[in-house]
Amino acid sequence: MMGPGAAPGGMPDLANAELVEFTVENGENKVRLKLKDGAVIEIRMEVQHVFRVGNDPVTGLPQYVAMTPSLLRVISCPKELRKAPLKPAARETKNLPGFS
């Protein structure tokens, strides 16, 4: 996606991008994967923002960038992949070096 407004590396310049409101019409926003190690994970995409960043110089079509963080959840995994959880006191940030 090169052309006017594109930064080096091909990414569009978001400084002049226009925030576009949206509604979700339909579609599945998650995928379930079975990994080679036996674990099953689910990855869900959540669209936070959509920006119009200009038009393609060749086709004239509008170009968009979507901010979509991915959320990953472990559905199941073999027992040999599991480890014992940390003791409750070790998880508290007040006990970690550098946190006060």
N, C-alpha and C positions, 0 to 999 in steps of 0.2 A: 504494500500500500504506500507507494512513493508518490511524490508530486508536491504541489504547493502545500506548505504547512507541515510537511513530514520532517521529522527530526532525523539526524544521522542514525542509522541502524534500522530505518524503516518505520519507526513508531510515529504516529501523528502527534503534532504539538497540541496538548490539551489546554494550553493557556487560553486559547480562543474558542474552545469547544463549547457547544450549547447543550445544557442539560435538557434532556427530553423526558417528559413524564410518560409512564407506561402502565398498562394493566396486563396481567397474565391471562391469556385467552384459553390456552389448553396446553397439554404436553406433560410428559413425565419428567420430573427434574432430578431423578436419582437413578443410579445404576448399582446393581449388586454384582460383585466380582468374587469368584472362587480363585484364590491364589494357589500357586504350586506347593506352598508349604502346608496347605490344608485349611488355612484361615479363610473365612468369608467376611468381606468388608462391604460396606455400603457407602457410596460417595454421593452426596447431594449438592447440587449447585443452587445457590441463592443469588438472584440478580438484585444488586443494590442500586446501581445507577446506569443509565444509558446516556451517552453523549454523541451528538452529531458533530463530526470533526471536519466536515467539508464535503466535497464531491470528487469522485474519481475523475482524473483528467482525461481518461480514455473513453469511458462509458457515460460519464455525466451523472451516474447514480450517486445518491448520498452515501457517505461512509459513516459507520457508527463504531463506537468502542463501548463495550459493556464491562462494568466492574462486577465480577462474579467470584466471590470467595467460595471455595469448596469445603464442605464439612464432611469429615470421614468418621465412620463409626464401625467398630469391630462387632460383627453379628455373632460369629462363633470362631473358635480356634482350637486346635488340638491341645491337650493338656500339657504336652512336652514344650510348648511355646510359652506357657505361663510361668511367671515368677511370683514369688511371695511379695505382697505389697509392703511398702515401707512402714515402719512403726509410726503410729500417729504423731509422736513428738518430733520425728525427723521430717515430717511433711510440713510442719508449721514454719512459715517464713521467718518468724522472730528468732528461730534457732539456727538459721542458715547464716554463714559468714557474709558480711556485706549488707545484711538487712537489719535494721534496728527499729 
